[in-house]
Amino acid sequence: MGVNKKTFAKEVSVNTAEQTLTIIWGDGHQTVFPLEGLRKSCPCAVCAGGHENMGKPIDPDIFKKPPTQTWTITNLEEMGNYAVQIYWGDGHNTGIYQWESLRSMCPCDICQPE
């Protein structure tokens, strides 16, 4: 069984000045996430509002809202081949973002047509 190129992150980069996290996927697609939208869509139990809310779909409009503050990412740690743990500058680091979930949240016009 091979790796699904669509949900395999080939490259991940953070641009604090532009407030973005960019993922180049195995199939060549590029996703650019605003940092604030990623922080506000943290999948951990605390941010999701309890274990019963974990895994619920994220409203893609969260990535279209103007930022209310500047965010920093201090570290990205790959979790096996299924996820990435983001260490935020505010000290939060319990959210594990699955690659499949990140791909499904891609805010681009191709993935989220109006």
C-alpha positions in Angstrom: 0.0 0.0 0.0 1.6 3.3 -1.1 1.4 6.8 0.4 -1.5 8.9 -0.8 0.3 11.7 -2.6 -2.7 14.0 -2.2 -2.4 13.9 1.6 1.4 13.6 1.8 3.2 16.8 2.7 6.4 17.1 0.6 7.4 20.5 2.0 6.2 22.8 4.8 7.4 26.3 5.4 6.4 29.2 7.7 6.6 32.8 6.8 6.1 34.9 10.0 6.3 38.2 8.1 3.5 37.1 5.8 1.7 35.2 8.6 1.4 32.0 6.6 2.2 28.4 6.7 2.6 26.8 3.2 2.4 23.1 2.4 3.5 21.6 -0.9 1.7 18.3 -1.3 3.0 15.2 -2.9 0.7 15.8 -5.9 2.1 19.3 -6.4 -0.8 21.2 -5.0 0.1 24.2 -2.8 -1.9 25.2 0.3 -1.3 28.5 2.0 -2.8 28.8 5.5 -3.1 32.1 7.4 -1.5 31.5 10.8 -4.5 32.9 12.7 -6.9 30.5 11.0 -4.6 27.6 11.8 -4.3 28.6 15.4 -8.1 29.1 15.7 -8.7 25.7 14.1 -6.4 23.8 16.5 -7.7 20.3 16.8 -6.8 19.7 20.4 -9.6 18.9 23.0 -9.2 22.2 24.8 -9.4 24.4 21.6 -12.2 22.2 20.1 -14.3 22.6 23.2 -14.0 19.0 24.5 -13.3 15.5 23.3 -16.8 15.3 21.8 -16.0 18.1 19.4 -12.7 16.9 18.2 -12.6 15.9 14.5 -15.5 18.1 13.5 -15.1 19.8 10.1 -13.6 23.3 10.2 -15.5 26.1 8.6 -13.2 27.2 5.7 -14.3 30.8 6.2 -12.0 30.9 9.3 -9.1 31.3 6.8 -10.7 34.4 5.2 -11.1 36.5 8.3 -8.6 39.3 8.9 -6.1 38.6 11.6 -6.5 40.1 15.0 -2.9 39.6 16.1 0.5 38.4 15.0 1.3 34.7 15.4 4.6 32.9 15.6 5.4 29.2 15.2 8.5 28.2 17.1 8.7 24.6 16.0 7.0 22.0 13.7 7.4 18.4 14.6 6.4 15.6 12.2 4.3 12.9 13.9 5.0 9.8 12.0 3.8 10.1 8.4 0.3 11.2 9.4 0.5 14.6 11.1 2.4 17.6 12.3 2.5 19.1 15.8 2.7 22.9 15.8 4.4 24.7 18.6 2.9 28.2 18.8 4.6 31.3 20.2 1.8 31.6 22.8 3.1 28.4 24.4 0.3 26.2 23.0 1.5 22.9 21.5 -1.0 20.2 22.1 -2.7 20.3 18.7 -1.7 17.6 16.3 -2.8 18.5 12.8 -3.3 15.5 10.6 -2.1 15.9 7.0 -5.5 14.6 5.7 -7.4 17.2 7.8 -5.0 20.0 6.6 -5.6 19.0 3.0 -9.3 19.0 3.5 -9.2 22.5 5.0 -7.2 24.0 2.1 -8.7 27.4 1.7 -7.8 27.9 -2.0 -10.4 28.5 -4.6 -9.9 25.1 -6.2 -10.5 23.2 -3.0 -13.2 25.6 -1.6 -15.1 26.9 -4.5 -17.6 29.6 -3.6 
